[in-house]
């Protein structure tokens, strides 16, 4: 009996420790990006994103997910907290490591990577929302990316995983113009951000991509489905796969 009590106490302790793991930081800026995304075959979507950070640490996610993650979502008749935006992943940079998170139904997965982008700066400039910006370019994930950044904002931040320039990225797009982000609002912001990572199962990137595909495009996220219902669901997911066949990372390991 005593050993059972000890085991139970240990289980509670490790469960609490696991689910209390957090990534926390205090940002200095919040940026709203409006985007045009070509997600797949005849499927384009406009999406709003939010970036908060302080150069060293940052969070980037679609607007609905940002509201969910920061407890700011307010239901207006229909509660949409369980519904993710089309761009489902959250990106959190912490101490030079980029963390990617995905939630599908009750499944939570993540991976870590260290990226160092090789930017080339150009003399070309343009004014974006009243701010003078300079052009830069890099090749990453099977695409060539064009960025316009401003030294007026010292935060070395940008959409998704794109940072490392001597200023904030106001516009970012690939040369096929499949993914195009433009800053629509920049404001000072210093509310502490905290994100619980204990519930997310950690994979390496290759295994994460396999798990992500299974969760998003097969019945793996709903194991209770059986027989004909499972087959119909998988057929529906195959149609969904065609709609989402143009990922931002065409070559994830490039």
Residue frames as qw, qx, qy, qz and C-alpha x, y, z in Angstrom:
[[0.000, 0.887, 0.462, 0.000, 0.00, 0.00, 0.00],
 [0.322, -0.788, 0.099, 0.516, 2.83, 2.35, 0.92],
 [0.412, -0.145, 0.588, 0.681, 4.62, 1.70, -2.39],
 [0.223, 0.631, 0.659, 0.345, 1.39, 2.47, -4.27],
 [0.132, -0.936, -0.243, 0.217, 1.11, 5.83, -2.48],
 [0.392, -0.574, 0.351, 0.627, 4.72, 6.67, -3.31],
 [0.375, 0.193, 0.696, 0.581, 4.12, 5.74, -6.96],
 [0.096, 0.816, 0.554, 0.132, 0.99, 7.90, -7.07],
 [0.243, -0.882, -0.024, 0.404, 2.81, 10.87, -5.55],
 [0.409, -0.332, 0.529, 0.665, 5.66, 10.50, -8.05],
 [0.305, 0.459, 0.711, 0.437, 3.18, 10.26, -10.93],
 [0.020, -0.925, -0.375, 0.064, 1.43, 13.44, -9.79],
 [0.357, -0.734, 0.195, 0.543, 4.76, 15.23, -9.36],
 [0.377, -0.131, 0.631, 0.665, 6.09, 14.32, -12.81],
 [0.214, 0.657, 0.666, 0.281, 2.72, 15.04, -14.42],
 [0.116, -0.942, -0.198, 0.243, 2.71, 18.50, -12.83],
 [0.392, -0.573, 0.382, 0.610, 6.33, 19.11, -13.82],
 [0.408, 0.194, 0.705, 0.547, 5.67, 18.02, -17.39],
 [0.126, 0.752, 0.574, 0.297, 2.65, 20.23, -17.86],
 [0.235, -0.917, -0.124, 0.298, 4.21, 23.23, -16.13],
 [0.561, -0.122, 0.356, 0.737, 7.07, 23.52, -18.62],
 [0.267, 0.898, 0.310, -0.164, 6.77, 26.92, -20.22],
 [0.507, 0.240, 0.166, 0.811, 8.46, 29.25, -22.63],
 [0.140, -0.900, -0.356, 0.207, 8.24, 32.79, -21.26],
 [0.469, 0.061, 0.088, 0.876, 9.59, 36.18, -22.30],
 [0.052, 0.778, 0.315, -0.541, 8.76, 39.89, -22.21],
 [0.541, 0.506, 0.419, 0.525, 8.37, 41.38, -25.71],
 [0.180, -0.434, -0.055, 0.881, 9.00, 44.97, -26.72],
 [0.280, 0.272, -0.366, -0.845, 6.91, 45.08, -29.88],
 [0.550, 0.322, 0.754, -0.161, 3.76, 43.65, -31.45],
 [0.138, 0.318, -0.522, -0.779, 3.34, 43.50, -35.22],
 [0.685, 0.382, 0.525, -0.331, 0.20, 42.62, -37.15],
 [0.070, -0.276, 0.718, 0.636, 0.78, 41.13, -40.60],
 [0.749, 0.413, 0.221, -0.469, -1.83, 40.73, -43.31],
 [0.270, -0.336, 0.822, 0.372, -1.03, 37.97, -45.75],
 [0.781, 0.369, -0.150, -0.481, -2.10, 36.35, -49.00],
 [0.433, -0.350, 0.830, 0.024, -1.39, 32.60, -48.98],
 [0.709, 0.304, -0.455, -0.446, -1.51, 30.24, -51.93],
 [0.589, -0.388, 0.649, -0.285, -1.98, 27.09, -49.87],
 [0.485, -0.015, 0.860, 0.158, -2.61, 24.66, -52.69],
 [0.159, 0.233, 0.769, 0.573, -4.50, 23.70, -55.81],
 [0.172, -0.550, -0.438, -0.691, -6.92, 26.57, -56.52],
 [0.559, -0.689, -0.452, 0.095, -6.95, 27.45, -52.84],
 [0.305, 0.397, -0.216, 0.838, -5.88, 30.93, -51.83],
 [0.485, -0.705, -0.507, 0.102, -6.52, 32.40, -48.42],
 [0.074, 0.702, -0.220, 0.673, -6.03, 35.74, -46.73],
 [0.742, -0.425, -0.465, 0.229, -4.80, 35.40, -43.17],
 [0.120, -0.878, 0.215, -0.410, -3.90, 37.79, -40.37],
 [0.798, -0.051, -0.450, 0.399, -0.88, 37.02, -38.20],
 [0.350, -0.916, 0.102, -0.171, 0.56, 38.43, -34.99],
 [0.728, 0.240, -0.386, 0.514, 4.24, 38.68, -34.09],
 [0.415, -0.890, 0.095, -0.163, 5.43, 39.67, -30.62],
 [0.896, 0.003, -0.145, 0.420, 9.05, 39.71, -29.55],
 [0.297, -0.924, 0.156, 0.181, 12.24, 41.44, -28.48],
 [0.389, 0.722, -0.562, -0.105, 14.77, 40.22, -31.11],
 [0.047, -0.365, 0.917, -0.154, 16.09, 37.38, -28.93],
 [0.198, 0.237, 0.928, -0.207, 12.70, 35.80, -28.25],
 [0.375, 0.146, -0.203, -0.893, 9.48, 35.93, -30.24],
 [0.451, 0.305, 0.816, -0.197, 6.11, 34.35, -30.99],
 [0.278, 0.238, -0.443, -0.819, 4.47, 34.19, -34.43],
 [0.219, 0.268, 0.936, -0.066, 1.02, 32.77, -35.06],
 [0.098, -0.462, -0.595, -0.650, -2.23, 33.29, -36.94],
 [0.220, -0.405, 0.154, -0.874, -4.52, 35.79, -35.24],
 [0.796, -0.364, -0.219, -0.431, -7.11, 33.32, -33.89],
 [0.849, -0.080, -0.427, 0.301, -4.38, 31.12, -32.46],
 [0.282, 0.315, -0.354, 0.834, -2.64, 34.13, -30.91],
 [0.478, -0.440, 0.053, -0.759, -5.87, 35.14, -29.15],
 [0.906, -0.254, -0.306, -0.146, -6.32, 31.56, -27.94],
 [0.756, 0.092, -0.417, 0.495, -2.72, 31.25, -26.73],
 [0.189, 0.245, -0.331, 0.891, -2.78, 34.54, -24.82],
 [0.104, -0.475, -0.786, 0.382, -6.25, 34.14, -23.31],
 [0.084, 0.277, 0.000, -0.957, -7.58, 37.18, -25.17],
 [0.163, -0.219, -0.777, -0.567, -10.25, 35.41, -27.20],
 [0.341, 0.190, 0.483, -0.784, -13.78, 36.61, -26.49],
 [0.198, 0.328, 0.897, 0.220, -16.71, 34.58, -27.78],
 [0.289, 0.205, -0.038, -0.934, -19.26, 36.54, -29.79],
 [0.789, 0.140, -0.012, -0.598, -22.11, 34.06, -29.84],
 [0.974, 0.163, -0.155, -0.001, -20.20, 31.09, -31.28],
 [0.540, -0.706, 0.432, 0.154, -17.09, 29.89, -29.45],
 [0.767, 0.605, -0.214, -0.002, -14.34, 29.42, -32.04],
 [0.321, -0.763, 0.560, -0.032, -11.43, 28.64, -29.70],
 [0.771, -0.119, 0.622, 0.072, -11.26, 25.01, -30.80],
 [0.721, 0.630, 0.255, 0.135, -11.04, 26.04, -34.47],
 [0.530, -0.413, 0.266, 0.692, -7.53, 26.82, -35.68],
 [0.334, 0.760, -0.173, -0.530, -6.78, 29.29, -38.43],
 [0.876, 0.468, -0.099, -0.062, -5.78, 27.89, -41.81],
 [0.462, 0.565, -0.568, 0.381, -2.11, 28.36, -40.90],
 [0.801, -0.504, -0.289, -0.143, -2.08, 26.07, -37.88],
 [0.766, -0.043, -0.336, 0.546, 1.51, 26.12, -36.67],
 [0.275, -0.961, 0.036, -0.008, 2.84, 28.47, -34.01],
 [0.707, 0.385, -0.274, 0.527, 6.49, 29.53, -34.14],
 [0.472, -0.881, 0.037, -0.016, 8.35, 30.50, -30.96],
 [0.627, 0.501, -0.370, 0.468, 11.99, 31.55, -30.97],
 [0.616, -0.778, 0.079, -0.100, 13.81, 31.29, -27.66],
 [0.523, -0.665, 0.481, 0.229, 17.54, 31.66, -26.97],
 [0.102, 0.551, -0.679, -0.474, 18.44, 31.10, -30.62],
 [0.156, 0.085, 0.978, 0.112, 16.30, 27.96, -31.00],
 [0.475, 0.021, -0.249, -0.844, 13.14, 27.96, -33.11],
 [0.267, 0.127, 0.911, -0.287, 10.27, 25.86, -31.78],
 [0.408, -0.030, -0.495, -0.767, 7.36, 24.84, -34.01],
 [0.301, 0.103, 0.803, -0.504, 4.06, 23.71, -32.46],
 [0.415, -0.074, -0.593, -0.686, 0.99, 22.05, -33.95],
 [0.379, 0.083, 0.740, -0.549, -2.33, 21.09, -32.36],
 [0.456, -0.016, -0.632, -0.626, -4.79, 18.81, -34.17],
 [0.720, -0.460, -0.433, -0.288, -7.85, 17.79, -32.12],
 [0.696, -0.711, 0.095, -0.038, -6.30, 16.52, -28.87],
 [0.881, 0.059, 0.054, 0.467, -2.89, 15.84, -30.43],
 [0.062, -0.981, 0.166, 0.077, -0.04, 18.23, -29.68],
 [0.883, 0.055, 0.120, 0.450, 3.37, 17.89, -31.36],
 [0.004, -0.974, 0.172, 0.145, 6.48, 20.03, -31.72],
 [0.868, 0.123, 0.008, 0.480, 10.09, 20.13, -32.90],
 [0.272, -0.873, 0.125, 0.384, 13.13, 22.36, -32.50],
 [0.766, 0.398, 0.158, 0.479, 15.72, 23.61, -34.97],
 [0.320, -0.685, 0.087, 0.649, 18.51, 26.16, -35.18],
 [0.583, 0.666, 0.352, 0.306, 18.42, 28.32, -38.30],
 [0.277, -0.615, 0.141, 0.724, 20.90, 30.93, -39.51],
 [0.581, 0.732, 0.354, 0.031, 19.68, 32.66, -42.64],
 [0.500, -0.168, 0.297, 0.796, 22.19, 34.05, -45.14],
 [0.262, 0.870, 0.354, -0.222, 20.77, 37.41, -46.18],
 [0.472, 0.161, 0.273, 0.823, 22.05, 39.59, -49.03],
 [0.012, 0.744, 0.336, -0.578, 21.31, 43.30, -48.58],
 [0.418, 0.484, 0.459, 0.617, 20.44, 45.54, -51.53],
 [0.129, -0.112, -0.106, 0.979, 20.29, 49.32, -51.94],
 [0.242, -0.424, -0.598, -0.635, 16.68, 49.22, -53.18],
 [0.044, 0.164, 0.629, -0.759, 14.19, 50.87, -50.85],
 [0.250, -0.482, -0.602, -0.585, 10.43, 51.36, -50.63],
 [0.242, -0.206, 0.420, -0.850, 8.01, 52.99, -48.21],
 [0.422, -0.305, -0.839, -0.159, 5.61, 50.62, -46.44],
 [0.421, -0.750, -0.510, 0.007, 2.89, 52.15, -44.27],
 [0.089, -0.977, 0.054, -0.185, 4.90, 55.36, -44.02],
 [0.643, -0.626, 0.396, 0.193, 8.15, 53.62, -43.04],
 [0.454, 0.717, -0.498, -0.177, 11.22, 53.58, -45.30],
 [0.888, -0.218, 0.404, -0.020, 12.44, 50.00, -45.79],
 [0.107, 0.652, -0.682, -0.312, 15.47, 48.40, -47.41],
 [0.904, 0.212, -0.229, -0.293, 15.50, 45.28, -49.57],
 [0.266, -0.489, 0.830, -0.034, 17.17, 41.97, -48.65],
 [0.841, 0.198, -0.320, -0.388, 16.96, 38.45, -50.06],
 [0.336, -0.413, 0.836, -0.130, 17.67, 34.89, -49.00],
 [0.650, 0.107, -0.651, -0.378, 17.18, 31.35, -50.28],
 [0.220, -0.183, 0.830, -0.480, 15.46, 29.01, -47.85],
 [0.549, 0.214, 0.707, -0.392, 13.04, 26.08, -47.84],
 [0.461, 0.297, 0.744, 0.382, 13.14, 25.69, -51.63],
 [0.199, 0.891, 0.384, 0.136, 12.12, 29.29, -52.30],
 [0.401, 0.191, -0.080, 0.892, 13.79, 32.64, -52.87],
 [0.237, -0.786, -0.532, 0.206, 12.53, 35.22, -50.41],
 [0.231, 0.502, 0.029, 0.833, 12.46, 39.00, -50.74],
 [0.399, -0.663, -0.520, 0.361, 12.24, 41.07, -47.56],
 [0.131, 0.683, -0.003, 0.719, 11.93, 44.78, -46.86],
 [0.605, -0.483, -0.485, 0.407, 13.12, 45.75, -43.40],
 [0.010, -0.896, -0.015, -0.444, 13.44, 48.99, -41.45],
 [0.541, 0.105, -0.507, 0.663, 16.32, 50.02, -39.22],
 [0.282, -0.507, 0.090, -0.810, 13.91, 52.42, -37.51],
 [0.851, -0.384, 0.085, -0.349, 12.84, 49.35, -35.51],
 [0.004, -0.647, 0.759, -0.081, 15.80, 47.60, -33.93],
 [0.766, -0.101, 0.578, -0.262, 14.01, 44.28, -33.37],
 [0.140, 0.389, -0.806, -0.423, 15.59, 41.70, -35.67],
 [0.477, 0.214, 0.790, -0.321, 12.27, 39.97, -36.34],
 [0.358, 0.214, -0.493, -0.764, 9.97, 38.97, -39.17],
 [0.842, 0.009, -0.016, -0.540, 7.18, 36.60, -40.21],
 [0.971, 0.066, -0.224, -0.039, 7.45, 32.84, -39.63],
 [0.846, -0.354, 0.045, 0.397, 11.12, 31.88, -39.09],
 [0.553, 0.566, 0.085, 0.605, 12.61, 34.82, -40.98],
 [0.361, -0.925, -0.001, 0.115, 14.80, 37.03, -38.82],
 [0.772, -0.202, 0.197, 0.570, 18.45, 38.06, -38.56],
 [0.372, 0.655, 0.208, 0.625, 18.23, 41.34, -40.48],
 [0.313, -0.059, -0.348, 0.882, 19.36, 44.65, -38.90],
 [0.313, 0.044, 0.122, -0.941, 15.76, 45.69, -38.32],
 [0.541, 0.267, 0.672, -0.430, 12.12, 44.65, -38.40],
 [0.132, 0.113, 0.796, 0.580, 10.76, 43.02, -41.58],
 [0.390, 0.339, 0.226, -0.826, 7.78, 44.97, -42.91],
 [0.795, 0.400, -0.089, -0.447, 7.22, 42.89, -46.03],
 [0.317, -0.356, 0.867, 0.147, 8.21, 39.34, -46.96],
 [0.829, 0.375, 0.129, -0.394, 7.32, 37.26, -50.01],
 [0.642, -0.137, 0.658, 0.370, 8.70, 34.45, -52.13],
 [0.031, 0.356, -0.476, -0.804, 9.41, 35.10, -55.81],
 [0.074, -0.291, -0.877, -0.375, 6.45, 32.91, -56.82],
 [0.306, -0.227, 0.124, -0.916, 4.31, 35.14, -54.58],
 [0.566, -0.292, -0.756, -0.149, 2.73, 32.11, -52.94],
 [0.532, -0.610, -0.469, 0.353, 3.33, 33.49, -49.45],
 [0.226, 0.527, 0.035, 0.819, 3.17, 37.27, -49.03],
 [0.446, -0.639, -0.506, 0.371, 3.23, 39.02, -45.64],
 [0.190, 0.563, 0.033, 0.804, 2.87, 42.79, -45.11],
 [0.258, -0.298, -0.600, 0.696, 2.95, 44.60, -41.77],
 [0.102, -0.685, -0.481, -0.538, -0.25, 46.56, -41.25],
 [0.430, -0.845, -0.010, -0.316, 0.33, 47.66, -37.65],
 [0.638, 0.158, -0.508, 0.557, 3.39, 48.06, -35.40],
 [0.417, -0.794, -0.025, -0.442, 3.07, 48.98, -31.74],
 [0.055, 0.459, -0.738, 0.492, 5.03, 48.94, -28.50],
 [0.850, -0.284, -0.252, -0.364, 4.03, 45.96, -26.41],
 [0.160, 0.484, -0.759, 0.405, 5.48, 44.58, -23.18],
 [0.819, -0.277, 0.176, -0.470, 2.91, 42.13, -21.78],
 [0.272, -0.419, 0.866, 0.012, 4.74, 39.01, -20.63],
 [0.778, 0.215, -0.388, -0.446, 4.14, 36.03, -22.90],
 [0.374, -0.329, 0.845, -0.197, 4.01, 32.48, -21.58],
 [0.756, 0.224, -0.402, -0.466, 3.32, 29.29, -23.52],
 [0.720, -0.323, 0.576, -0.214, 2.90, 25.84, -21.93],
 [0.492, 0.492, -0.652, -0.302, 4.90, 23.24, -23.86],
 [0.357, -0.288, 0.847, -0.268, 4.50, 20.32, -21.45],
 [0.747, 0.279, 0.488, -0.354, 1.57, 18.78, -23.35],
 [0.619, 0.683, -0.273, -0.275, 3.42, 18.79, -26.70],
 [0.917, -0.118, 0.318, 0.209, 5.21, 15.60, -27.72],
 [0.009, 0.818, -0.421, -0.392, 8.65, 16.44, -29.07],
 [0.900, 0.299, 0.271, 0.165, 9.90, 14.94, -32.35],
 [0.369, -0.312, 0.407, 0.775, 12.85, 15.58, -34.60],
 [0.330, 0.451, -0.128, -0.820, 11.82, 17.56, -37.68],
 [0.291, 0.143, -0.822, -0.469, 11.57, 14.60, -40.04],
 [0.139, -0.297, -0.933, 0.151, 9.31, 12.62, -37.69],
 [0.156, 0.467, 0.382, -0.782, 7.30, 15.75, -36.90],
 [0.337, 0.320, -0.400, -0.790, 6.54, 16.26, -40.59],
 [0.298, -0.074, -0.921, -0.239, 5.37, 12.65, -40.89],
 [0.077, -0.407, -0.791, 0.451, 3.20, 12.98, -37.79],
 [0.195, 0.427, 0.095, -0.878, 1.84, 16.33, -38.98],
 [0.343, 0.140, -0.649, -0.664, 0.85, 14.84, -42.33],
 [0.267, -0.228, -0.936, -0.008, -0.92, 11.91, -40.69],
 [0.027, -0.454, -0.621, 0.639, -2.79, 14.13, -38.23],
 [0.222, 0.468, -0.015, -0.855, -3.86, 16.69, -40.82],
 [0.481, 0.358, -0.482, -0.639, -4.57, 14.49, -43.85],
 [0.452, -0.033, -0.883, -0.125, -5.55, 11.03, -42.56],
 [0.664, -0.561, -0.302, -0.390, -7.85, 9.58, -39.90],
 [0.596, 0.076, -0.600, 0.528, -4.91, 9.23, -37.46],
 [0.062, -0.242, 0.357, -0.900, -6.28, 12.10, -35.36],
 [0.693, -0.121, 0.136, -0.697, -9.61, 10.26, -34.96],
 [0.105, 0.245, -0.964, -0.022, -8.74, 6.63, -34.13],
 [0.464, 0.176, 0.693, -0.523, -12.33, 5.95, -33.01],
 [0.640, 0.453, -0.180, -0.594, -13.46, 5.90, -36.65],
 [0.473, -0.146, 0.864, 0.090, -13.91, 2.40, -38.02],
 [0.517, 0.382, 0.760, 0.094, -14.99, 0.63, -41.18],
 [0.360, 0.648, 0.495, 0.454, -16.87, 2.53, -43.88],
 [0.163, -0.974, -0.147, 0.053, -16.89, 5.75, -41.85],
 [0.532, -0.600, 0.339, 0.492, -13.09, 5.66, -41.64],
 [0.538, 0.206, 0.578, 0.578, -12.80, 5.08, -45.39],
 [0.162, 0.855, 0.411, 0.273, -15.11, 8.02, -46.15],
 [0.335, -0.911, 0.044, 0.236, -13.13, 10.23, -43.82],
 [0.583, -0.337, 0.466, 0.573, -9.83, 9.25, -45.46],
 [0.432, 0.517, 0.548, 0.496, -11.30, 10.01, -48.90],
 [0.051, -0.969, -0.226, -0.080, -12.29, 13.44, -47.64],
 [0.497, -0.740, 0.242, 0.382, -8.78, 13.95, -46.27],
 [0.616, 0.077, 0.512, 0.593, -7.27, 13.08, -49.67],
 [0.230, 0.801, 0.387, 0.395, -9.32, 15.91, -51.18],
 [0.339, -0.934, -0.001, 0.110, -8.08, 18.17, -48.41],
 [0.685, -0.351, 0.351, 0.534, -4.49, 17.15, -49.16],
 [0.493, 0.463, 0.443, 0.589, -4.91, 18.42, -52.74],
 [0.045, -0.942, -0.229, -0.241, -6.10, 21.77, -51.42],
 [0.418, -0.866, 0.265, 0.066, -3.06, 22.09, -49.14],
 [0.925, 0.113, 0.165, 0.322, -0.37, 20.83, -51.52],
 [0.450, 0.684, -0.096, 0.566, 1.78, 23.98, -51.57],
 [0.642, -0.651, -0.253, 0.317, 3.49, 24.22, -48.16],
 [0.027, -0.979, 0.197, 0.041, 5.61, 27.23, -47.28],
 [0.349, -0.599, 0.700, 0.169, 8.57, 24.89, -46.82],
 [0.828, 0.426, -0.234, -0.279, 8.82, 23.15, -50.18],
 [0.738, 0.261, -0.536, 0.315, 12.19, 21.76, -49.07],
 [0.603, -0.778, -0.089, -0.154, 12.10, 21.61, -45.25],
 [0.811, -0.427, 0.118, 0.381, 15.75, 20.61, -44.88],
 [0.579, 0.565, 0.089, 0.581, 17.28, 23.12, -47.28]]
